[in-house]
Amino acid sequence: MRPHPIITRLAAAILLAGALLFNAAPAQAADPEPAPSVGVLPQPTGSRMPPPDASANAAGTCYDRVITGTSVLAHLCYPEQWLNTGGTWWFGPDDTPFKLLMQTDGNLVMYLGNTTSVLWRSRTQGTGSSNKLLFQNDGNLVIYKNGGSGDDVWSTGTWSKCTGYSSPRLALQKDGNFVIYCETAYYQGTGHIVYGYRALWATGTNVKNT
């Protein structure tokens, strides 16, 4: 006995639907996590440019820029920035800013606002009552005794790491991280310049880690 035409058409439809389901494209993977605010970031393409002449940029000049490959706004500074004993730098999130303080006990400490909550410290307490933090031209961040005229008691060890067309920058970031970068400018034609950043050292105090 031959099958009824309606049953035949129904069976064919079921087989066709199964074939389409079997050959369907795989589901799309979830979007990757955004690039971290510290680490080796994707570098722009184009011709690298020499860093600007020191004579064209006053010592300690700072500017604001979003770090390439992230959405993090940073207050970037050329070398020759310093912090004397009793001095503070404020940066980080608007609602709970961070305070970096050069204390009279010789310790460089990062606090959560005006609280006593310590986020990071240099562990140099007891080394002097007039220590000075200095971001040097060679890219090293150093704490010196006696207002800068004495021996060094702590450093980031980042001297001479920015070679070729890159130059050191100190970054006070909106996410709460305190970072030393090598900055490189890339010329992409028609006057368009982009900047690449390679992190050398960081406190690791960006908001997601606190």
PyMOL commands that set and color helices and strands:
alter all, ss='L'
color gray80, all
select helices_A, chain A and resi 5-22+54-56+146-148+207-209
alter helices_A, ss='H'
color red, helices_A
select strands_A, chain A and resi 47-49+62-66+73-77+81-84+88-91+98-102+108-112+118-121+132-135+141-144+152-155+166-173+178-187+193-202
alter strands_A, ss='S'
color yellow, strands_A
deselect
rebuild
show_as cartoon
